Amino acid sequence: MSKAGKPKQYDLEERTFKFAKEMRAFVSILPRTISNIEDIKQLVRSSGSVGANYIEANESLGKKDFLMHVKISRKEAKETHYWLRLINIGNDVQLEKEQKRLIGESSELTKIFGAILRKSE
């Protein structure tokens, strides 16, 4: 609850920004294998695109534009989930724990954008 006694609203723009920042911190400590270097590039792009497209949706010119950007956010969250699963973390237990947490967050974001689409269409 907020100080005014109203339910605290979670800011999805801030949540997606935090997700992209956490992704950047995660990739900065990953092993630099040839495949990881390429996968990391994709991971950074897709994770940042989730929030960027949600911001675009909130600044949309109409319902059709809004829905398109939310769909792109959902697509990018799914893509981020894919790249996270593909990343090689070696035998590092802490990296595996963080990878699983981020996979969970990408799944949650996918569900949230799906719910927004269902309610908006």
VMD Tcl script that draws the C-alpha trace (Angstrom):
set ca {
  {0.00 0.00 0.00}
  {1.12 3.52 -0.73}
  {1.16 6.28 1.88}
  {-2.21 7.55 0.60}
  {-3.79 4.16 1.40}
  {-4.21 3.22 -2.27}
  {-2.82 -0.04 -3.67}
  {0.72 0.47 -4.89}
  {0.79 0.36 -8.69}
  {3.77 -1.40 -10.21}
  {5.34 0.64 -12.98}
  {5.86 -1.71 -15.93}
  {8.15 0.80 -17.66}
  {10.41 0.73 -14.60}
  {10.19 -3.05 -14.33}
  {11.25 -3.54 -17.96}
  {14.07 -1.01 -17.50}
  {15.29 -2.90 -14.42}
  {15.10 -6.16 -16.41}
  {17.32 -4.74 -19.17}
  {19.81 -3.38 -16.60}
  {19.95 -6.73 -14.80}
  {20.52 -8.46 -18.12}
  {23.50 -6.21 -18.82}
  {24.97 -6.97 -15.39}
  {24.43 -10.71 -16.00}
  {26.10 -10.76 -19.42}
  {29.07 -8.77 -18.13}
  {30.15 -11.77 -16.01}
  {29.45 -14.57 -18.51}
  {32.27 -16.67 -20.00}
  {33.45 -15.14 -23.29}
  {33.14 -18.12 -25.59}
  {32.66 -17.60 -29.32}
  {29.01 -18.64 -29.14}
  {28.34 -16.59 -26.00}
  {29.70 -13.43 -27.60}
  {27.14 -13.70 -30.40}
  {24.31 -14.83 -28.11}
  {25.05 -12.01 -25.66}
  {24.58 -9.44 -28.45}
  {21.14 -10.88 -29.19}
  {20.27 -11.08 -25.50}
  {21.18 -7.46 -24.85}
  {19.17 -6.28 -27.88}
  {16.04 -8.27 -27.12}
  {16.00 -7.48 -23.39}
  {16.31 -3.75 -24.06}
  {13.67 -3.90 -26.75}
  {11.06 -5.22 -24.30}
  {10.93 -1.93 -22.41}
  {11.62 0.33 -25.37}
  {8.58 -1.02 -27.18}
  {6.44 -0.75 -24.07}
  {7.38 2.93 -23.82}
  {6.41 3.28 -27.49}
  {3.07 1.60 -26.69}
  {2.40 4.10 -23.92}
  {3.11 6.95 -26.32}
  {1.08 5.37 -29.13}
  {-1.03 7.31 -31.60}
  {-4.00 5.01 -31.24}
  {-5.22 1.59 -30.18}
  {-3.79 -0.21 -33.22}
  {-0.35 1.34 -32.62}
  {-0.58 0.48 -28.90}
  {-1.43 -3.16 -29.61}
  {1.37 -3.49 -32.15}
  {4.01 -2.25 -29.69}
  {2.70 -4.44 -26.85}
  {2.85 -7.43 -29.22}
  {6.45 -6.54 -30.04}
  {7.26 -6.27 -26.30}
  {5.78 -9.74 -25.77}
  {7.73 -11.11 -28.75}
  {10.99 -9.60 -27.45}
  {10.38 -11.03 -23.96}
  {9.92 -14.48 -25.55}
  {13.08 -13.99 -27.59}
  {15.01 -12.97 -24.46}
  {13.82 -16.16 -22.79}
  {15.20 -18.15 -25.75}
  {18.64 -16.49 -25.67}
  {18.84 -16.89 -21.88}
  {18.30 -20.62 -22.25}
  {20.94 -20.82 -24.96}
  {23.70 -18.96 -23.08}
  {26.60 -21.08 -21.82}
  {27.21 -20.46 -18.12}
  {29.76 -23.20 -17.60}
  {29.60 -24.88 -14.18}
  {28.98 -21.70 -12.19}
  {26.18 -22.28 -9.68}
  {25.66 -18.54 -9.05}
  {25.37 -17.83 -12.79}
  {22.89 -20.70 -13.12}
  {20.79 -19.26 -10.28}
  {20.77 -15.81 -11.90}
  {20.02 -17.32 -15.31}
  {16.97 -19.12 -13.88}
  {15.78 -15.95 -12.14}
  {16.04 -13.95 -15.35}
  {14.29 -16.69 -17.32}
  {11.48 -16.47 -14.75}
  {11.25 -12.71 -15.16}
  {11.16 -12.98 -18.96}
  {8.30 -15.49 -18.62}
  {6.45 -13.17 -16.24}
  {6.84 -10.25 -18.63}
  {5.56 -12.40 -21.51}
  {2.47 -13.25 -19.44}
  {1.91 -9.62 -18.45}
  {2.05 -8.42 -22.06}
  {-0.25 -11.27 -23.07}
  {-2.76 -10.20 -20.42}
  {-2.57 -6.58 -21.59}
  {-3.29 -7.74 -25.14}
  {-6.26 -9.89 -24.08}
  {-7.77 -7.03 -22.11}
  {-7.15 -4.47 -24.85}
  {-8.39 -6.34 -27.92}
}
mol new
graphics top color blue
foreach p $ca { graphics top sphere $p radius 0.5 }
foreach p [lrange $ca 0 end-1] q [lrange $ca 1 end] { graphics top cylinder $p $q radius 0.2 }
display resetview
